[in-house]
Amino acid sequence: MFLDHLTLHLEAGHGGAGASSFRREKFAELGGPDGGNGGLGGSISIRANKALNTLNPYRNQRNFLAERGGNGAGGLCSGTDGADIVLDVPLGTVIKDALSGEMMAELLSHGEVVTVARGGRGGLGNNNFKSSTNRTPRHAQPGEDGEIRDIDLELKLIADVGLAGLPNAGKSTLVSRVSAARPKIANYPFTTLEPQLGVVTVDEVNSFVIADIPGLIEGAAGGAGLGVQFLRHVERTRMLLHLVDLSDPVLEPEEAIRIIEGELKAFSPVLASKPCWLVGTKLDALQDDDRRTRFEALCRARGQEPILISGVTGEGIRPLVYKLGTALLGASGA
């Protein structure tokens, strides 16, 4: 099961205690203080890793406790630092403080690291407190406590193009035709139960990432079907493809478009305002040419050239890929 939201309990390590000790040797019976400092407590960090696509590695472990620092010792020996913990998450992960809801970081680049729970500082040994008026201090500091924090991790996948549409509109078929991704495909609604990413090759130089999410139905914003919980995964996309099944004998293209656009607006006006192309699908199964004619007219009324494809025969697929590649390249200013 796709895991894209969870809460972790983190406890950084406490700092080690400083030592209170005095040098005692055969010919230095009244040696001075030589208590070493305590070591640093281990910290906990979150790191973006492009090899991950979900938060599933943390399905069964939600609590993490970093190692405490070692105590200082005589002979000015400092304690060892506690080992840090680094938790890898997918690119696009948003980190929030679970208590306040404040956003702490958003990891968008591979290798980006943010420390979310700092280990405690080690205490100072008594050697640090000697002075001209106190040659034999017995005081040493205890180590500081490490931070304890609950954090929310929320994954928003990073892709260039997001697919939207009713269930069984041909989204997964399109992803499987243009990329190496192999989502489950079947002729019934809600075959796709979790987001899928695919890398689309345009030519030898250019490529882009496409994201497929489970289909929406009317009332999804209110929780119908699988709801709109997966729409956040296309929030960061640069544009949307709105797939419309032209072979559907029950739902007219105009109605299918109205439903999806309504759900997008209800979820996020920002998402609804993204550049969006209408794409008519399942040309191979089209029984009524009037549907095609009305869809084409609808596209032209919006100032868009009609885009028609068939996932079965491949008709229109490569032209669509080239068109997307050109649009994305132009938008990036390259």
Salt bridges, closest charged atoms under 4 A:
ASP4 OD2 - ARG232 NH2 2.92
ASP4 OD2 - HIS233 NE2 2.78
GLU11 OE2 - HIS9 NE2 2.90
GLU25 OE1 - ARG23 NH2 3.31
ASP88 OD1 - ARG47 NE 2.67
ASP97 OD2 - ARG149 NE 3.29
GLU106 OE2 - ARG236 NH2 2.18
GLU144 OE2 - ARG121 NE 3.55
ASP145 OD1 - HIS14 ND1 3.58
ASP150 OD1 - HIS9 ND1 2.57
ASP160 OD1 - ARG238 NH1 3.34
GLU218 OE2 - ARG258 NH2 3.01
GLU235 OE1 - LYS156 NZ 3.22
ASP245 OD2 - LYS282 NZ 3.55
GLU252 OE2 - ARG291 NH2 3.60
GLU252 OE1 - ARG294 NH2 2.61
GLU254 OE1 - ARG294 NH1 2.88
GLU255 OE2 - ARG258 NH2 2.58
GLU261 OE2 - ARG302 NH1 2.57
ASP290 OD2 - ARG294 NE 2.88
GLU296 OE2 - ARG292 NE 3.29
